[in-house]
Amino acid sequence: MSKKEIQLTVKGMDCTGCANNVKSALEQLEEVESVEVFLSAEKAKIQTKNNQPDIQSFKKVVEDIGYHIPDKTSDKSQKENESLKEKAQKSFRLFGLVFGAILLVVIAGEWLGLFQALTEWVPFWAGATLVLLMGYPVFKQVIVAAKKGLVTPHALMALGSLTALAAGEWVTAGIVVFFMRTGDYIENYTTEKARDSLRSLTKLAPQTATVLRDGTEKEIPIDQVKKGDHILVRPGGKIPVDGTVIDGQATIDESPITGESMPIEKTEGSSVFASTIAQGGFLTLRAEAIGSDSTFGKIINMVEEAESQKGAVQRYADKFSAWYLPVVSLIAVLTYLISGDLMATVAVMVVACACAFALATPVALLASVGSNAKRGVLIKGGKYIEALARADVLLIDKTGTLTFGRPEISKIIPLNGITEGELLIMAASAEQYSDHPLGKAVVEAARKRHLNLQKPDNFEEITANGVRASFEDYTVTVGNERLLENGKQDIRSTITSIKEEGKTAIIVQKDGRPIGVLAAQDAERSEAGIALKNLREQHSFGAIELLTGDNTETARHLANKLNIDFRAELLPEDKINIVKQYQSNGQTVVMIGDGVNDAPALAQADVGIAMGTTGTDVAIETADITLMRDDWNLVPELFMSANKTMGIIKWNFGFTTVYNLVGLSLAAFGILPPVLAAAAQSLPDVGILLNSSRLLTK
């Protein structure tokens, strides 16, 4: 039988423990071959053993353990994203409510004797019924999961409340259940806030398109658009597909894809991307990639599944969470055996909530990956954030990375009494029919000066050397030194000087005599120097090197300008070997390339960053991180974000560890009563939320 992949939306997961339980439950089904569950995307990707799986069986097994698969994957009721200020205000209000509830328990319950009064006034059966009703959803989830051999994060807390109930302490059990439900809300709220950045991307996805069919306009759902359809986009409209402009002109806001705020002009023949916005003008497009196949669709899918690439810190946290509950259970048993204090045992079970450990890493990573994606930086997983933070070697490609990969004329040197304008007119007039990049650079230089070109009577392209064009009274030859006929000695020093600057010399001759030299160089990214300076100041590298296949003089000139080391005249396999050499010494290597010809080296490096490669499938698929616009300033911002993310993760994990150790110790020695233990377990989640939300501000 043929296999099939299906994707289901799973609601109710608020930590990695929940995601692991959903994965384990689905894997127990006979027709399931493999499962991946993504907490951030609320999605389960299931590989089945046949092409007609029973979706209802998937739904039942997930809902049996307390989660929910909605009938439709889209959530139409989703709210608009809140501002950062509103998010912060809600988080602090939540913290205030939890802290207020704890004070109420301490003052009214313990100091003023309210709990004692309730125990005396309310019959036990009534109190026990109230506790069971309040805790029914959690108790059911724990019991159903236990039958399937799964342990939920609230298993110990539920057991603690039932133990307190069995001991006749229904008020204590009720307080435990109340804070258990409060903790559920906090965990859900914390995870939802971390998903905000992802949602702000997904809500940009187009839902409909206006197509031209049979000569009429028709608005249809995006999933009904076919490749080759002609799409109409009016001013202010959202472009629904990746495509090519076949008619019209418009100014396009491409910030949803690249993060670039400046609009770009699009005319016939231009490529456009789904989810970008036509700010002015009218376009007709030919659809080429739709939905998940579009550049925007691939971005969303990559961000949703980024958590599958877990770093060492996250894997450690997952393993720690798996061992945490058994260790706490052992401490609870020892507490009872040594002290005989049942309430101290209950306190141990309820204070130790594993969810805080499960939230410490993914919440920060969700926030980081999502906020970077909004800026046009696509990170495939948490392990690459971690590798960036510890990187000590930075290798940089030249062409297409530190330069734009297109030549430009940087110097015009006329000879024998001719002016710069006359030299450029003759050279560009001869080159205007050439397809060579250097020839196009000469023509572009003339156009920038608004010079009027002459039409040649005859044009000849001399392979690998240059061009020759005949005009009414003379012949012009433009090319390299091999085309020099006379006067070579007169301009040798000029040619040598240009080469020493790392530039290419273009010799212009009129009727066989040199009349000038043009210097061409690859157009440099002006912001690269400042970006590298900022990067060195904020991150400690043992080595920063320029790797290029270009000639040594060109590489030396650029490397000296940027104050970095270089290696020139390299083949692709040479670049890979350099990466391997650093890695064999135990160093973490980051490689920045253009995402196409550097694909092997990008793949070999610990982190491969594709620079300025909007819409290229090779970059998105090969690189670990893709910068969706040509802006070197994104590089130091990326490293700063990685360092900040790892700092927040370590703080989250350290704070949670210390907090739980203190709580367990106080509970085991009978100092922390069960009601306060239950209240205390809610605070780490709020702390993690407040700390991780700082990633959304950059």
Secondary structure, 3 states (H helix, E strand, C coil): CCCEEEEEECECCCCHHHHHHHHHHHHCCCCEEEEEEECCCCEEEEEECCCCCCHHHHHHHHHHCCCECCCCCCCCCCCCCCCHHHHHHHHHHHHHHHHHHHHHHHHHHHHCCHHHHHHHHCCHHHHHHHHHHHHHHHHHHHHHHHHCCCCCCCHHHHHHHHHHHHCCCHHHHHHHHHHHHHHHHHHHHHHHHHCHHHHHHHCCCCCEEEEEECCEEEEEEHHHCCCCCEEEECCCCECCCEEEEEEEEEEEECHHHHCCCCCEEECCCCEECCCCEEEEEEEEEEEEECHHHCHHHHHHHHHHCHHHCCCHHHHHHHHHHHHHHHHHHHHHHHHHHHHCCHHHHHHHHHHCCCHHHHHHCHHHHHHHHHHHHHCCEEECCHHHHHHHHHCCEEEEECCCCCEEEEEEEEEEEECCCCCHHHHHHHHHHHHCCCCCHHHHHHHHHHHHCCCCCCCCCEEEEECCCEEEEECCCCEEEEECHHHCCCCHHHHHHHHHHHHHCCCEEEEEEECCEEEEEEEEEEEECCCHHHHHHHHHHHCCCCEEEEECCCCHHHHHHHHHHHCCEEECCCCHHHHHHHHHHHHHCCCCEEEEECCCCCHHHHHHCCEEEECCCCCCHHHHHHCCEEECCCCCCHHHHHHHHHHHHHHHHHHHHHHHHHHHHHHHHHHHCCCCCHHHHHHHCCHHHHHHHHHHHHHHHC
